[in-house]
Amino acid sequence: MVLVDMHMKPSHPWEYFPRKTLRRVAMILEEEFGLVVNDGFESEFYILRQTTREVNNKWVPIDSKPYCSTSSFDVASHVLLEVIKALQKMHISVEQVHSEAGNGQFEISLGHSHCMEAADNVVFVKETIKAIANRNGLLATFMPK
């Protein structure tokens, strides 16, 4: 995957493109105030597995364990460890992974980096989680319950 800037015509970036706006604001803060904007994000997501009841297929949470339960992590560890390894190969710093309050809900906390890199990393993290879950016959969703 490659993240790019949108141009209306060659050498004319679209002025409302979010990446351009973030880059401009970060530059103003650094040039006028000497501030560098660093961010670190948390991505919360659900991992679902497919079940068959009678003739209907249904997606259900991969587990029903309590908040921050190690047994919840155990159920999804094959996916979560694969995600962590993939992110590390992309030089994305993972600081913490744990189960969250919802059934099948997990959180990955990233290390902080410059705002442009951090924003790009969020996109890479979501795509990586979804792809690895899919490869394991599961569904990862970032939709709130």
CNS distance restraints for C-alpha pairs under 8 A (distance, minus, plus):
assign (resid   3 and name CA) (resid 120 and name CA) 7.37 0.50 0.50
assign (resid   5 and name CA) (resid  13 and name CA) 7.02 0.50 0.50
assign (resid   5 and name CA) (resid  17 and name CA) 7.33 0.50 0.50
assign (resid   5 and name CA) (resid  19 and name CA) 6.65 0.50 0.50
assign (resid   5 and name CA) (resid  20 and name CA) 7.17 0.50 0.50
assign (resid   6 and name CA) (resid  13 and name CA) 5.88 0.50 0.50
assign (resid   6 and name CA) (resid  14 and name CA) 5.89 0.50 0.50
assign (resid   6 and name CA) (resid  17 and name CA) 6.54 0.50 0.50
assign (resid   7 and name CA) (resid  11 and name CA) 7.00 0.50 0.50
assign (resid   7 and name CA) (resid  12 and name CA) 5.49 0.50 0.50
assign (resid   7 and name CA) (resid  13 and name CA) 4.00 0.50 0.50
assign (resid   7 and name CA) (resid  14 and name CA) 5.07 0.50 0.50
assign (resid   8 and name CA) (resid  12 and name CA) 6.00 0.50 0.50
assign (resid   8 and name CA) (resid  13 and name CA) 6.05 0.50 0.50
assign (resid   8 and name CA) (resid  14 and name CA) 5.52 0.50 0.50
assign (resid   9 and name CA) (resid  13 and name CA) 7.35 0.50 0.50
assign (resid  13 and name CA) (resid  17 and name CA) 7.73 0.50 0.50
assign (resid  13 and name CA) (resid  20 and name CA) 7.63 0.50 0.50
assign (resid  14 and name CA) (resid  20 and name CA) 7.83 0.50 0.50
assign (resid  15 and name CA) (resid  20 and name CA) 6.84 0.50 0.50
assign (resid  15 and name CA) (resid  21 and name CA) 7.34 0.50 0.50
assign (resid  16 and name CA) (resid  20 and name CA) 7.19 0.50 0.50
assign (resid  16 and name CA) (resid  21 and name CA) 6.61 0.50 0.50
assign (resid  17 and name CA) (resid  21 and name CA) 6.28 0.50 0.50
assign (resid  18 and name CA) (resid  22 and name CA) 6.11 0.50 0.50
assign (resid  19 and name CA) (resid  23 and name CA) 6.08 0.50 0.50
assign (resid  19 and name CA) (resid 116 and name CA) 7.52 0.50 0.50
assign (resid  20 and name CA) (resid  24 and name CA) 6.07 0.50 0.50
assign (resid  21 and name CA) (resid  25 and name CA) 6.16 0.50 0.50
assign (resid  22 and name CA) (resid  26 and name CA) 6.04 0.50 0.50
assign (resid  22 and name CA) (resid 115 and name CA) 7.81 0.50 0.50
assign (resid  22 and name CA) (resid 116 and name CA) 7.11 0.50 0.50
assign (resid  23 and name CA) (resid  27 and name CA) 6.12 0.50 0.50
assign (resid  23 and name CA) (resid 116 and name CA) 6.86 0.50 0.50
assign (resid  24 and name CA) (resid  28 and name CA) 6.23 0.50 0.50
assign (resid  25 and name CA) (resid  29 and name CA) 6.18 0.50 0.50
assign (resid  26 and name CA) (resid  30 and name CA) 6.18 0.50 0.50
assign (resid  26 and name CA) (resid  36 and name CA) 6.97 0.50 0.50
assign (resid  26 and name CA) (resid  37 and name CA) 6.37 0.50 0.50
assign (resid  26 and name CA) (resid 115 and name CA) 7.67 0.50 0.50
assign (resid  27 and name CA) (resid  31 and name CA) 5.95 0.50 0.50
assign (resid  28 and name CA) (resid  32 and name CA) 5.69 0.50 0.50
assign (resid  28 and name CA) (resid  33 and name CA) 7.66 0.50 0.50
assign (resid  29 and name CA) (resid  33 and name CA) 5.31 0.50 0.50
assign (resid  29 and name CA) (resid  34 and name CA) 6.43 0.50 0.50
assign (resid  29 and name CA) (resid  35 and name CA) 5.38 0.50 0.50
assign (resid  29 and name CA) (resid  36 and name CA) 6.93 0.50 0.50
assign (resid  29 and name CA) (resid  37 and name CA) 7.89 0.50 0.50
assign (resid  30 and name CA) (resid  34 and name CA) 4.35 0.50 0.50
assign (resid  30 and name CA) (resid  35 and name CA) 4.50 0.50 0.50
assign (resid  30 and name CA) (resid  36 and name CA) 5.51 0.50 0.50
assign (resid  31 and name CA) (resid  35 and name CA) 7.74 0.50 0.50
assign (resid  36 and name CA) (resid 114 and name CA) 7.47 0.50 0.50
assign (resid  37 and name CA) (resid 114 and name CA) 6.03 0.50 0.50
assign (resid  37 and name CA) (resid 115 and name CA) 5.62 0.50 0.50
assign (resid  38 and name CA) (resid 112 and name CA) 6.02 0.50 0.50
assign (resid  38 and name CA) (resid 113 and name CA) 5.09 0.50 0.50
assign (resid  38 and name CA) (resid 114 and name CA) 4.33 0.50 0.50
assign (resid  38 and name CA) (resid 115 and name CA) 4.95 0.50 0.50
assign (resid  38 and name CA) (resid 118 and name CA) 7.56 0.50 0.50
assign (resid  39 and name CA) (resid 112 and name CA) 4.91 0.50 0.50
assign (resid  39 and name CA) (resid 113 and name CA) 5.63 0.50 0.50
assign (resid  39 and name CA) (resid 114 and name CA) 6.32 0.50 0.50
assign (resid  39 and name CA) (resid 115 and name CA) 5.37 0.50 0.50
assign (resid  39 and name CA) (resid 118 and name CA) 5.90 0.50 0.50
assign (resid  40 and name CA) (resid 109 and name CA) 7.52 0.50 0.50
assign (resid  40 and name CA) (resid 110 and name CA) 5.59 0.50 0.50
assign (resid  40 and name CA) (resid 111 and name CA) 5.32 0.50 0.50
assign (resid  40 and name CA) (resid 112 and name CA) 3.90 0.50 0.50
assign (resid  40 and name CA) (resid 113 and name CA) 6.50 0.50 0.50
assign (resid  40 and name CA) (resid 118 and name CA) 6.41 0.50 0.50
assign (resid  41 and name CA) (resid 109 and name CA) 6.03 0.50 0.50
assign (resid  41 and name CA) (resid 110 and name CA) 5.52 0.50 0.50
assign (resid  41 and name CA) (resid 111 and name CA) 7.48 0.50 0.50
assign (resid  41 and name CA) (resid 112 and name CA) 7.43 0.50 0.50
assign (resid  41 and name CA) (resid 118 and name CA) 7.37 0.50 0.50
assign (resid  41 and name CA) (resid 122 and name CA) 7.16 0.50 0.50
assign (resid  42 and name CA) (resid 107 and name CA) 6.52 0.50 0.50
assign (resid  42 and name CA) (resid 108 and name CA) 5.61 0.50 0.50
assign (resid  42 and name CA) (resid 109 and name CA) 4.27 0.50 0.50
assign (resid  42 and name CA) (resid 110 and name CA) 6.14 0.50 0.50
assign (resid  43 and name CA) (resid 107 and name CA) 5.53 0.50 0.50
assign (resid  43 and name CA) (resid 108 and name CA) 5.32 0.50 0.50
assign (resid  43 and name CA) (resid 109 and name CA) 6.47 0.50 0.50
assign (resid  43 and name CA) (resid 122 and name CA) 7.54 0.50 0.50
assign (resid  43 and name CA) (resid 125 and name CA) 7.87 0.50 0.50
assign (resid  43 and name CA) (resid 126 and name CA) 7.63 0.50 0.50
assign (resid  44 and name CA) (resid 100 and name CA) 7.91 0.50 0.50
assign (resid  44 and name CA) (resid 105 and name CA) 6.96 0.50 0.50
assign (resid  44 and name CA) (resid 106 and name CA) 5.66 0.50 0.50
assign (resid  44 and name CA) (resid 107 and name CA) 4.34 0.50 0.50
assign (resid  44 and name CA) (resid 108 and name CA) 6.60 0.50 0.50
assign (resid  44 and name CA) (resid 142 and name CA) 6.51 0.50 0.50
assign (resid  45 and name CA) (resid 105 and name CA) 5.52 0.50 0.50
assign (resid  45 and name CA) (resid 106 and name CA) 5.52 0.50 0.50
assign (resid  45 and name CA) (resid 107 and name CA) 6.43 0.50 0.50
assign (resid  45 and name CA) (resid 140 and name CA) 6.56 0.50 0.50
assign (resid  45 and name CA) (resid 141 and name CA) 5.56 0.50 0.50
assign (resid  45 and name CA) (resid 142 and name CA) 4.52 0.50 0.50
assign (resid  45 and name CA) (resid 143 and name CA) 7.26 0.50 0.50
assign (resid  46 and name CA) (resid  61 and name CA) 7.08 0.50 0.50
assign (resid  46 and name CA) (resid 103 and name CA) 7.76 0.50 0.50
assign (resid  46 and name CA) (resid 104 and name CA) 5.23 0.50 0.50
assign (resid  46 and name CA) (resid 105 and name CA) 4.22 0.50 0.50
assign (resid  46 and name CA) (resid 106 and name CA) 6.18 0.50 0.50
assign (resid  46 and name CA) (resid 140 and name CA) 5.55 0.50 0.50
assign (resid  46 and name CA) (resid 141 and name CA) 5.32 0.50 0.50
assign (resid  46 and name CA) (resid 142 and name CA) 6.45 0.50 0.50
assign (resid  46 and name CA) (resid 143 and name CA) 7.95 0.50 0.50
assign (resid  47 and name CA) (resid  61 and name CA) 6.05 0.50 0.50
assign (resid  47 and name CA) (resid  62 and name CA) 5.83 0.50 0.50
assign (resid  47 and name CA) (resid 104 and name CA) 5.34 0.50 0.50
assign (resid  47 and name CA) (resid 105 and name CA) 6.43 0.50 0.50
assign (resid  47 and name CA) (resid 106 and name CA) 7.70 0.50 0.50
assign (resid  47 and name CA) (resid 133 and name CA) 7.40 0.50 0.50
assign (resid  47 and name CA) (resid 138 and name CA) 6.76 0.50 0.50
assign (resid  47 and name CA) (resid 139 and name CA) 5.70 0.50 0.50
assign (resid  47 and name CA) (resid 140 and name CA) 4.57 0.50 0.50
assign (resid  47 and name CA) (resid 141 and name CA) 6.67 0.50 0.50
assign (resid  48 and name CA) (resid  59 and name CA) 5.74 0.50 0.50
assign (resid  48 and name CA) (resid  60 and name CA) 5.15 0.50 0.50
assign (resid  48 and name CA) (resid  61 and name CA) 4.36 0.50 0.50
assign (resid  48 and name CA) (resid  62 and name CA) 4.98 0.50 0.50
assign (resid  48 and name CA) (resid 104 and name CA) 6.68 0.50 0.50
assign (resid  48 and name CA) (resid 138 and name CA) 5.75 0.50 0.50
assign (resid  48 and name CA) (resid 139 and name CA) 5.02 0.50 0.50
assign (resid  48 and name CA) (resid 140 and name CA) 6.26 0.50 0.50
assign (resid  48 and name CA) (resid 141 and name CA) 7.96 0.50 0.50
assign (resid  49 and name CA) (resid  59 and name CA) 5.46 0.50 0.50
assign (resid  49 and name CA) (resid  60 and name CA) 5.49 0.50 0.50
assign (resid  49 and name CA) (resid  61 and name CA) 6.18 0.50 0.50
assign (resid  49 and name CA) (resid  62 and name CA) 5.42 0.50 0.50
assign (resid  49 and name CA) (resid 137 and name CA) 7.36 0.50 0.50
assign (resid  49 and name CA) (resid 138 and name CA) 5.03 0.50 0.50
assign (resid  49 and name CA) (resid 139 and name CA) 6.42 0.50 0.50
assign (resid  50 and name CA) (resid  57 and name CA) 6.55 0.50 0.50
assign (resid  50 and name CA) (resid  58 and name CA) 5.54 0.50 0.50
assign (resid  50 and name CA) (resid  59 and name CA) 4.47 0.50 0.50
assign (resid  50 and name CA) (resid  60 and name CA) 6.27 0.50 0.50
assign (resid  50 and name CA) (resid 138 and name CA) 7.06 0.50 0.50
assign (resid  51 and name CA) (resid  57 and name CA) 5.66 0.50 0.50
assign (resid  51 and name CA) (resid  58 and name CA) 5.28 0.50 0.50
assign (resid  51 and name CA) (resid  59 and name CA) 6.25 0.50 0.50
assign (resid  51 and name CA) (resid  60 and name CA) 7.07 0.50 0.50
assign (resid  52 and name CA) (resid  56 and name CA) 5.72 0.50 0.50
assign (resid  52 and name CA) (resid  57 and name CA) 4.52 0.50 0.50
assign (resid  52 and name CA) (resid  58 and name CA) 6.24 0.50 0.50
assign (resid  53 and name CA) (resid  57 and name CA) 6.41 0.50 0.50
assign (resid  53 and name CA) (resid  58 and name CA) 7.50 0.50 0.50
assign (resid  59 and name CA) (resid 139 and name CA) 7.94 0.50 0.50
assign (resid  61 and name CA) (resid 103 and name CA) 5.72 0.50 0.50
assign (resid  61 and name CA) (resid 104 and name CA) 4.56 0.50 0.50
assign (resid  61 and name CA) (resid 105 and name CA) 7.83 0.50 0.50
assign (resid  62 and name CA) (resid  75 and name CA) 7.33 0.50 0.50
assign (resid  62 and name CA) (resid  76 and name CA) 7.31 0.50 0.50
assign (resid  62 and name CA) (resid 103 and name CA) 7.46 0.50 0.50
assign (resid  62 and name CA) (resid 104 and name CA) 5.04 0.50 0.50
assign (resid  63 and name CA) (resid  72 and name CA) 6.31 0.50 0.50
assign (resid  63 and name CA) (resid  75 and name CA) 6.95 0.50 0.50
assign (resid  63 and name CA) (resid 103 and name CA) 5.79 0.50 0.50
assign (resid  63 and name CA) (resid 104 and name CA) 5.01 0.50 0.50
assign (resid  64 and name CA) (resid  72 and name CA) 7.47 0.50 0.50
assign (resid  64 and name CA) (resid 102 and name CA) 7.91 0.50 0.50
assign (resid  64 and name CA) (resid 103 and name CA) 4.63 0.50 0.50
assign (resid  64 and name CA) (resid 104 and name CA) 6.41 0.50 0.50
assign (resid  65 and name CA) (resid  69 and name CA) 6.32 0.50 0.50
assign (resid  65 and name CA) (resid  71 and name CA) 7.00 0.50 0.50
assign (resid  65 and name CA) (resid  72 and name CA) 5.39 0.50 0.50
assign (resid  65 and name CA) (resid 103 and name CA) 6.46 0.50 0.50
assign (resid  65 and name CA) (resid 104 and name CA) 7.85 0.50 0.50
assign (resid  66 and name CA) (resid  72 and name CA) 7.50 0.50 0.50
assign (resid  66 and name CA) (resid 100 and name CA) 7.88 0.50 0.50
assign (resid  66 and name CA) (resid 101 and name CA) 6.50 0.50 0.50
assign (resid  66 and name CA) (resid 102 and name CA) 7.87 0.50 0.50
assign (resid  66 and name CA) (resid 103 and name CA) 7.58 0.50 0.50
assign (resid  67 and name CA) (resid  99 and name CA) 5.96 0.50 0.50
assign (resid  67 and name CA) (resid 100 and name CA) 5.01 0.50 0.50
assign (resid  67 and name CA) (resid 101 and name CA) 4.45 0.50 0.50
assign (resid  67 and name CA) (resid 102 and name CA) 7.34 0.50 0.50
assign (resid  68 and name CA) (resid  72 and name CA) 7.54 0.50 0.50
assign (resid  68 and name CA) (resid  98 and name CA) 5.82 0.50 0.50
assign (resid  68 and name CA) (resid  99 and name CA) 4.69 0.50 0.50
assign (resid  68 and name CA) (resid 100 and name CA) 5.83 0.50 0.50
assign (resid  68 and name CA) (resid 101 and name CA) 7.44 0.50 0.50
assign (resid  69 and name CA) (resid  73 and name CA) 6.68 0.50 0.50
assign (resid  69 and name CA) (resid  98 and name CA) 7.96 0.50 0.50
assign (resid  69 and name CA) (resid  99 and name CA) 6.37 0.50 0.50
assign (resid  70 and name CA) (resid  74 and name CA) 6.19 0.50 0.50
assign (resid  70 and name CA) (resid  99 and name CA) 7.83 0.50 0.50
assign (resid  71 and name CA) (resid  75 and name CA) 6.42 0.50 0.50
assign (resid  72 and name CA) (resid  76 and name CA) 6.83 0.50 0.50
assign (resid  72 and name CA) (resid  99 and name CA) 6.38 0.50 0.50
assign (resid  72 and name CA) (resid 104 and name CA) 7.64 0.50 0.50
assign (resid  73 and name CA) (resid  77 and name CA) 5.49 0.50 0.50
assign (resid  73 and name CA) (resid  98 and name CA) 6.74 0.50 0.50
assign (resid  73 and name CA) (resid  99 and name CA) 6.17 0.50 0.50
assign (resid  74 and name CA) (resid  78 and name CA) 7.99 0.50 0.50
assign (resid  76 and name CA) (resid  80 and name CA) 6.14 0.50 0.50
assign (resid  77 and name CA) (resid  81 and name CA) 5.66 0.50 0.50
assign (resid  78 and name CA) (resid  82 and name CA) 6.29 0.50 0.50
assign (resid  79 and name CA) (resid  83 and name CA) 6.20 0.50 0.50
assign (resid  79 and name CA) (resid 132 and name CA) 6.69 0.50 0.50
assign (resid  79 and name CA) (resid 133 and name CA) 6.32 0.50 0.50
assign (resid  79 and name CA) (resid 136 and name CA) 7.29 0.50 0.50
assign (resid  80 and name CA) (resid  84 and name CA) 6.20 0.50 0.50
assign (resid  81 and name CA) (resid  85 and name CA) 6.20 0.50 0.50
assign (resid  82 and name CA) (resid  86 and name CA) 6.19 0.50 0.50
assign (resid  82 and name CA) (resid 132 and name CA) 7.28 0.50 0.50
assign (resid  83 and name CA) (resid  87 and name CA) 6.14 0.50 0.50
assign (resid  83 and name CA) (resid 128 and name CA) 6.68 0.50 0.50
assign (resid  83 and name CA) (resid 129 and name CA) 6.06 0.50 0.50
assign (resid  83 and name CA) (resid 132 and name CA) 6.67 0.50 0.50
assign (resid  84 and name CA) (resid  88 and name CA) 6.12 0.50 0.50
assign (resid  84 and name CA) (resid  94 and name CA) 6.93 0.50 0.50
assign (resid  85 and name CA) (resid  89 and name CA) 6.28 0.50 0.50
assign (resid  86 and name CA) (resid  90 and name CA) 6.53 0.50 0.50
assign (resid  86 and name CA) (resid 128 and name CA) 7.50 0.50 0.50
assign (resid  87 and name CA) (resid  91 and name CA) 6.37 0.50 0.50
assign (resid  87 and name CA) (resid  92 and name CA) 5.19 0.50 0.50
assign (resid  87 and name CA) (resid  93 and name CA) 7.31 0.50 0.50
assign (resid  87 and name CA) (resid  94 and name CA) 7.47 0.50 0.50
assign (resid  87 and name CA) (resid 125 and name CA) 7.09 0.50 0.50
assign (resid  87 and name CA) (resid 128 and name CA) 7.63 0.50 0.50
assign (resid  88 and name CA) (resid  92 and name CA) 5.34 0.50 0.50
assign (resid  88 and name CA) (resid  93 and name CA) 6.39 0.50 0.50
assign (resid  88 and name CA) (resid  94 and name CA) 7.36 0.50 0.50
assign (resid  92 and name CA) (resid 110 and name CA) 7.35 0.50 0.50
assign (resid  92 and name CA) (resid 111 and name CA) 7.74 0.50 0.50
assign (resid  92 and name CA) (resid 121 and name CA) 6.83 0.50 0.50
assign (resid  93 and name CA) (resid 110 and name CA) 5.56 0.50 0.50
assign (resid  93 and name CA) (resid 111 and name CA) 5.06 0.50 0.50
assign (resid  93 and name CA) (resid 112 and name CA) 7.95 0.50 0.50
assign (resid  94 and name CA) (resid 108 and name CA) 6.99 0.50 0.50
assign (resid  94 and name CA) (resid 109 and name CA) 6.01 0.50 0.50
assign (resid  94 and name CA) (resid 110 and name CA) 4.58 0.50 0.50
assign (resid  94 and name CA) (resid 111 and name CA) 5.93 0.50 0.50
assign (resid  95 and name CA) (resid 108 and name CA) 7.64 0.50 0.50
assign (resid  95 and name CA) (resid 109 and name CA) 5.50 0.50 0.50
assign (resid  95 and name CA) (resid 110 and name CA) 5.35 0.50 0.50
assign (resid  95 and name CA) (resid 111 and name CA) 5.68 0.50 0.50
assign (resid  96 and name CA) (resid 107 and name CA) 7.88 0.50 0.50
assign (resid  96 and name CA) (resid 108 and name CA) 5.80 0.50 0.50
assign (resid  96 and name CA) (resid 109 and name CA) 5.05 0.50 0.50
assign (resid  96 and name CA) (resid 110 and name CA) 7.17 0.50 0.50
assign (resid  97 and name CA) (resid 106 and name CA) 7.26 0.50 0.50
assign (resid  97 and name CA) (resid 107 and name CA) 5.61 0.50 0.50
assign (resid  97 and name CA) (resid 108 and name CA) 4.58 0.50 0.50
assign (resid  97 and name CA) (resid 109 and name CA) 6.39 0.50 0.50
assign (resid  98 and name CA) (resid 106 and name CA) 5.72 0.50 0.50
assign (resid  98 and name CA) (resid 107 and name CA) 5.53 0.50 0.50
assign (resid  98 and name CA) (resid 108 and name CA) 6.91 0.50 0.50
assign (resid  99 and name CA) (resid 104 and name CA) 7.57 0.50 0.50
assign (resid  99 and name CA) (resid 105 and name CA) 5.88 0.50 0.50
assign (resid  99 and name CA) (resid 106 and name CA) 4.21 0.50 0.50
assign (resid  99 and name CA) (resid 107 and name CA) 6.20 0.50 0.50
assign (resid 100 and name CA) (resid 104 and name CA) 7.88 0.50 0.50
assign (resid 100 and name CA) (resid 105 and name CA) 5.13 0.50 0.50
assign (resid 100 and name CA) (resid 106 and name CA) 4.96 0.50 0.50
assign (resid 100 and name CA) (resid 107 and name CA) 6.35 0.50 0.50
assign (resid 101 and name CA) (resid 105 and name CA) 6.67 0.50 0.50
assign (resid 112 and name CA) (resid 118 and name CA) 6.91 0.50 0.50
assign (resid 113 and name CA) (resid 117 and name CA) 6.25 0.50 0.50
assign (resid 113 and name CA) (resid 118 and name CA) 5.49 0.50 0.50
assign (resid 114 and name CA) (resid 118 and name CA) 5.98 0.50 0.50
assign (resid 115 and name CA) (resid 119 and name CA) 6.00 0.50 0.50
assign (resid 116 and name CA) (resid 120 and name CA) 6.29 0.50 0.50
assign (resid 117 and name CA) (resid 121 and name CA) 6.03 0.50 0.50
assign (resid 118 and name CA) (resid 122 and name CA) 6.45 0.50 0.50
assign (resid 119 and name CA) (resid 123 and name CA) 6.97 0.50 0.50
assign (resid 120 and name CA) (resid 124 and name CA) 6.46 0.50 0.50
assign (resid 121 and name CA) (resid 125 and name CA) 5.94 0.50 0.50
assign (resid 122 and name CA) (resid 126 and name CA) 6.26 0.50 0.50
assign (resid 123 and name CA) (resid 127 and name CA) 6.27 0.50 0.50
assign (resid 124 and name CA) (resid 128 and name CA) 5.96 0.50 0.50
assign (resid 125 and name CA) (resid 129 and name CA) 6.09 0.50 0.50
assign (resid 126 and name CA) (resid 130 and name CA) 6.20 0.50 0.50
assign (resid 127 and name CA) (resid 131 and name CA) 6.04 0.50 0.50
assign (resid 128 and name CA) (resid 132 and name CA) 6.07 0.50 0.50
assign (resid 129 and name CA) (resid 133 and name CA) 6.07 0.50 0.50
assign (resid 129 and name CA) (resid 140 and name CA) 6.72 0.50 0.50
assign (resid 130 and name CA) (resid 134 and name CA) 6.09 0.50 0.50
assign (resid 130 and name CA) (resid 139 and name CA) 6.82 0.50 0.50
assign (resid 130 and name CA) (resid 140 and name CA) 5.09 0.50 0.50
assign (resid 130 and name CA) (resid 141 and name CA) 7.22 0.50 0.50
assign (resid 131 and name CA) (resid 135 and name CA) 6.14 0.50 0.50
assign (resid 132 and name CA) (resid 136 and name CA) 6.34 0.50 0.50
assign (resid 133 and name CA) (resid 137 and name CA) 6.45 0.50 0.50
assign (resid 133 and name CA) (resid 138 and name CA) 4.84 0.50 0.50
assign (resid 133 and name CA) (resid 139 and name CA) 5.59 0.50 0.50
assign (resid 133 and name CA) (resid 140 and name CA) 5.89 0.50 0.50
assign (resid 134 and name CA) (resid 138 and name CA) 5.02 0.50 0.50
assign (resid 134 and name CA) (resid 139 and name CA) 5.66 0.50 0.50
assign (resid 134 and name CA) (resid 140 and name CA) 7.48 0.50 0.50
